[in-house]
Amino acid sequence: MSTSAPLQAFARRGALFPIRSQISRQVCRASYSSTVASRSRIRCLATTVASIPRPSKRAFTTTYPRYLASVEEKFDPNSIERESDEVDVCIIGGGPAGLSAAIRLKQLANEAGNEDFRVLLLEKAGEIGAHILSGAVIQPSAVSELFPDWLDENNENRFQHATPAGSDKMRFLTKSAAIPIPTPPQMNNHGNYIVSLNEFTKWLGERAEEVGVEVYPGFAASEVLYSSDGSVKGVATNDLGIARDGKPKDNFERGMEFHARVTMFAEGCHGSLTKQVINKFDLRRDSQPQTYGLGLKEVWEIDPAKFNKGQIVHSLGYPLPSDTYGGAWMYHFGDNLVSIGLVVALDYPNPWLSPYGEFQKLKQHPLYRSVLEGGKCLSYGARALIEGGFQSIPKVAFPGGALIGDSAGFVNVPKVKGTHNAMKSGMLAAEAAWTALSEGDSSSVFLYSYEDSLRKSEIWKELKEVRNMRPSFHNPLGVYGGVMYSGLEAYVLKGRVPWTLKHKHRDHAATKHADQCPKIEYPKPDGKITFDILTSVSRTGTNHEEDQPVHLQVKDWEAHANETWPAYKGLENRFCPAGVYEYVEDDSKSLGVRFQINAQNCIHCKTCDIKAPHQDINWAVPQGGEGPKYYKT
């Protein structure tokens, strides 16, 4: 079986973590020749390895480090040809969708006796699951199809951290009260499970390796590669060892190309390469713009006397204003753990609003504070999530590849779930790819059957049924009108209407000027229930090498400030849940402030790319293996 841990690269980085089990592996050693015209392949030597440490960063090297290079030497990184590897299917992103696609492909190949069928998965995080964050209550339909024995006590490789869902509670919050309201049928969690999606994804990664998927964490795919006919032929990873000024350092390493007959993009919400592919092939030509929310989450260990295993609580209303869509949750899972979080729709109009500040206010509400008091916050994280629903699904197939999971956008917002749909979409794409590649045609692959099977699937059916709920909140009554219409849809209409409501605008376009909105002052954190933003960021484990190009790309920082500060008064500082953006007082500037990006704090939530009023911030991948290292999220 292929591995993502070649032996010769262990000195590449210092951070290692032990392999999780003793299994038979193939140790893949890179063997390259730049003079050979054909694309080089990784040659795998079969061996049994008992306990090999595994790098949490880049897995192998393709370029000799330039330790003897002079810092004054003129050198163009592009002058070095990238080495390449050729596989059958390349998957970008090691979340539930990408891993499910990879596993299903290898299941089909192994069943057909084709063990040489190569499926390679690239993940920008240093470890599988390290960038994954969700509530999360999962519907087990997709994982049960992929692994029917995933919870079977007789299965030694079963997932051991699933908490069966218990009672459901729904509350409408005022500043001090929690008013019981009916739980919509879409939110009935009978038969579902509370999990840490971070742990669940790690488990899927282990299962992927067992069936023969080549899993490479610490590889940040930064460029889409195209064939001469315009079809996608794979991706390239970014160069390492580039200084902040763009010049190569003495440890420079050229990126690597991965060529494939089919490339699947499973980057999650608002992926950097997915954006490029959508624009290249005009995949949104028949759909509405995607809309997003920002989810902020903490995991707490609480007083055992307050723990109610399996309890699920959702709330609407406070602390968000009536013109802002969103909601909160609290899930009791594991041993005395609670997941608590808030989702704020990114089409909020008031630039003074801070999603992080609203989350801190939420925890002071008696419904939540009563549970958290006396407990300990273990981890924090934040992530943009898909909210557009049925009418925002783009075309998912294009020449040479496909979009799967949240790269396409299959979150069922009223259901507060998306993992089951993400996994199922990956499985459908895998089956389509296997069929197409089995036909033996050497021409560009187009997964027509994936588009067709998606429309016949439960994904399509359930998203179409709830398509009007989220956009119904765009009304003069705000959240109150949205709740009333959604109740009518949930209990009576159930999507059986001839109309489809539209999203009014893209999220950034909803933002009003600061002088048109009331200023919001947030209370000082108490350090027990509420925390300052840098304390929270320290709980993400995020890390970026400082001497590298800023991956939050703004062409001209001063021009950005001149265009954005007068109207929005520091919106970026408030929408970012990690303190990345600042306006620092500076008398030498005409505005009296200087725009600053603290890229080391970035937790890869993508909010800036979505909410920046002038769409002049581009989120790109940093060096592979960097970013947050989430725990139990």
C-alpha positions, 0 to 999 in steps of 0.5 A, a space after each residue: 500500500 502506498 504511503 505519504 511518509 518517504 524515509 529520506 525526507 524526515 529531516 525536512 522539518 522538525 515536527 513529527 508524529 507517530 504512525 497510528 498503527 503497525 500495518 504493512 506499507 509501501 515506502 515510496 521513494 522519489 526517483 526523478 530525472 529532468 532529462 527524461 521526456 516522459 513524466 517521472 513516477 514515484 517508484 514504490 518499494 514494498 516493505 513492512 514497516 513497524 513504527 515509522 515516524 511520519 512528518 506533519 509537513 511536506 512529505 518529500 523533496 524534489 529540489 536540492 536545497 541551495 545551502 551554498 547560494 549567496 543571498 545576493 545571487 540573482 535567481 529565478 525560481 521558475 528557471 528550475 523545471 518542476 518534477 512531476 508524477 502521474 496518477 490516475 486520479 488526483 484529489 485536492 483536499 483531505 476533508 470528508 468529501 475528498 477522503 470519501 472519493 479516494 476511498 470509494 475509488 480504491 474500493 472499486 479498483 481493488 474489487 476489480 483487481 486493479 491494485 495499480 490504479 493510483 489515487 493520490 490525495 494532497 492536503 495542505 494541513 500538516 496532518 489529516 484533520 488539522 484544518 477541519 472544524 464543524 459543529 458537528 452532528 452528522 447524519 450517518 447515511 454516507 459513512 454507513 454506505 462507505 463502511 457499514 461496520 463503522 461503529 461495529 464493536 467487532 470492528 477493531 478499526 471502528 470510529 470510537 468517538 461518536 456520541 449518539 444524539 439525544 434530546 433536541 432543544 430549540 430556543 429563541 433568545 432575548 438578552 436574558 431569556 430563552 423562549 422554547 420554540 418547536 424544533 423544525 422536522 429538518 433538525 430532528 437528530 434521531 439516529 444521528 451522532 455528535 462527533 469532532 469532525 476533526 477526529 472523524 476526518 483523521 479516522 477517514 484518513 487512516 481508512 484511506 491509507 488502508 485501502 491504498 490511497 496515497 495520502 500526502 499531508 503538508 502539500 499545498 496545491 497552489 496552481 491548476 495545470 491545463 492540457 493543450 486542449 484546455 482540460 485540467 491535467 492536474 495541479 502543482 504545489 507551491 515552492 518552499 523556501 521563498 522569502 517575504 520579498 519574493 526571493 529564494 532562500 538557501 533552503 529553496 525547494 521547487 514545487 511539484 506537479 501532479 498530473 492525472 486523468 481526473 482531478 477532483 477539487 475537495 478544498 471545502 468552502 471557497 477554495 483557492 483553486 476552486 475559485 479559479 476553476 469556476 471562473 475558467 469554465 464559467 461553472 456559475 453560468 446557470 446558478 446564483 452567487 454563493 453565499 456564506 456564513 462564518 462559524 466560530 466554535 469552542 470546545 469546553 470541558 465542563 462540570 460533570 454535574 452539568 453534562 447531559 451526554 447527547 443533548 443538542 441545543 440550537 438557538 436563534 435571536 440574541 445576540 445577533 440583530 434582527 437584520 442578520 441571519 445566524 444561529 448558535 449551538 451547544 452539543 454535549 459529547 464525549 466525556 464532559 465535553 461541549 461544543 459551543 458555537 455561533 454562525 453569522 451570515 456574511 451578508 450582515 450589513 453593519 460594518 461595526 459588527 464583529 462575529 467574534 465579539 458576538 460569539 463572546 456575547 453569546 456565551 454570557 447569555 444565561 442559557 450558555 453561561 450556566 453550562 460553561 461556568 466552572 469549566 475550561 475552554 480547550 480549543 477555538 476555531 473559525 471557518 467560513 461555511 456554505 449557505 447558498 443551497 440549491 440555487 447556488 450549486 454550480 456545474 460540478 463537472 468540467 473537462 478533466 475534473 470535478 467539484 465535490 463537497 463544499 467546493 460545490 456547496 451541498 450544506 443543508 442550512 435548515 438541517 444544520 448539516 453538510 458532511 453526509 452530502 459532502 461525502 456522498 458527492 465524493 462517492 458519486 464523483 468517484 463512481 463516475 470517474 471509475 466508469 469513465 477511466 475504465 472505458 480506456 478512452 485516452 481523450 480528455 475525461 468529462 464526468 457527465 454521469 456525475 452531473 446526472 447521478 447528483 441530480 438523481 441523488 438524495 443530495 439534490 432532493 433534500 436541498 431542493 426541498 429547503 431551497 427557499 428557507 435561507 433566502 426568505 430571511 431577506 425581507 423587511 421583517 428580517 429574522 422574524 419574517 424569515 422564521 415565519 416563512 421557514 416554519 410554513 415551508 418546514 411544516 406545510 409547503 415542504 418545497 412543493 411550490 413553483 417559485 425559487 427565492 433568490 439571494 439578493 446579492 453577494 455577501 460583500 455587497 450587503 455591507 453598508 458604510 459605517 456612518 449609516 449604521 449604529 456603532 457596536 461596542 463590545 464588553 471587555 472579556 472576563 478571561 473566564 467565559 469570554 476571551 480576547 482574540 489573541 488568547 483564542 488564536 493561541 488555542 488554534 495551534 496556528 503557525 506560519 513561517 514569518 519569512 515568506 510571501 504574505 498569503 493574504 494577497 493585497 496588491 497595494 496595502 496603502 491603496 486598499 486603506 485609502 479606498 476602504 478605511 474612509 467608508 468602513 472604518 476598519 471592517 477587516 479588523 472586525 470581520 476577521 476571527 483571528 486578529 489578522 488585519 489591523 489599522 494602526 495609528 500612524 501620523 505619517 499617513 494621510 488617513 492617520 492609520 496604516 493598514 497591516 496584515 498579521 499573516 502569522 495569525 491566519 486560521 484559514 477561515 477565508 472570510 476576508 476573501 468573501 467579505 472584503 468590500 472591494 474584493 481586493 483580498 485574495 486568500 492563497 495557500 501558504 507553505 504546505 503544513 502551516 495554519 491551524 492545528 485544531 483539537 477536537 473541533 
